[in-house]
């Protein structure tokens, strides 16, 4: 009965999201692939408006509810099922929420902080023990109320699960709009849920492979604006940028080292695509691979000691690992005809990749802590570009939908999937940014 | 890559010879490719006007099999006539734009497009063009000519385009 009710609720949620998605260019659809029995029930009561004026246009509780649902770890009580509206801990009647089978409840209010700013206060309670687990206030500008809501969702996530939340993060991606000679490519940055999209670069020529610096301030990317590929690093806030490499042939697949001092990249000026590491201070290059195959898509392990990359040295693309000090690359993947474009989480324990079998390309996650077991987190057929959230709890990937590309956010177990409808046109190449500083 | 170059070279040795002993050429060439099989002129030199009028020179695209960069027999004639043009016109310059279909990862496909461009460049050089006349640019899967998700479409996107930057 409970799971049936949950399914109904999930269905209602999808319908509601589809309905609003039509009206809103930034629409979102949440797709519960399978029930998540382990998802934790939590009630997020609508936050009271205690400002002198009209309530802010952002519904803080709604943003928090969507964040928690998207993670697959929580099952937030649908708003229409919220029957009482306490705004402070003292007003919570716990038996009501026990009856609704909620494990946790969050209440809050938005007030005036002076100078045009808003002060959002919230409290998190354990329904069973009736104990207060969190009671905090975050101040922000009205235009950044979604950001404040994401920070609250992160704090709730961390308090209950013991893992830092990654909702208050940003994503980068590339869009292509128009056709033929009128095609325009844009490198975009948005909130982790797809809201607040901003253009970083526009070009008539292809843009691809955005990569975040570990401090989240810069993006490395590939641009064809010079006619051939070139790598740039651009400051997201100021727009100032630097040409990093425009050697003959391919300049591709940039990836910042965990400390931000080096950039791994793919260059083919010495004959065919090889992996290099550049010291960003001196621009000095070290070549790490030496093979007639295509070696590309380097990704750093969290300790900065190794790179995982794609190579077709065995015939078809597979993932390999090589120490940044050089050495013999070790093959990592032995299942699937085609494995490429690694994204690493949990300090290297999990590696996501594009896995191709026949004409079906899906996102697979290999768990190195349990004997290299694989599980798929996307349905195919043309899925690519997996990118882990900084806490490893979710991934972004690109999928084809008719003639256009769309982005999905999916929980690490593949059970909860949300499509981000970010813009008109073709959306691809998602890159999930690092944690932000509170 | 070694294999690619070797196969390309081997295939090129066969150009001009009507019947070649190589296994892959046992299959008769398709009728549809008839204009391509018209022999390049063996006497006289090409002029820029021929780029617009010559049946062989007007063909500027070579197509590839999935994840492959070998030049198929039906395209050898196109390579041969453009190589002759480059030889006849030392000031001519050509950019070879390598492309891949959408399957798989974008950066790997960037490598695949370059590998195809290089295969054509090597073939053109082996048949008379010079390295200084040739430039390879890979667009990977970024510039599809067809956007459907099926083999008919993919086969059109796995290509190298010959672009004369100086005639």
Interface residues (C-beta under 8 A of the other chain):
Chain A: X206 X208 X209 X224 X227 X228 X229 X249 X250 X252 X253 X266 X268 X272 X273 X292 X293 X294 X296 X297 X310 X312 X316 X317 X338 X340 X341 X354 X356 X359 X361 X381 X382 X384 X385 X400 X403 X428 X429
Chain B: X1 X2 X67 X102 X103 X104 X105 X106 X107 X108 X110 X111 X112 X114 X115 X118 X136 X137 X138 X139 X140 X142 X143 X147 X148 X149 X151
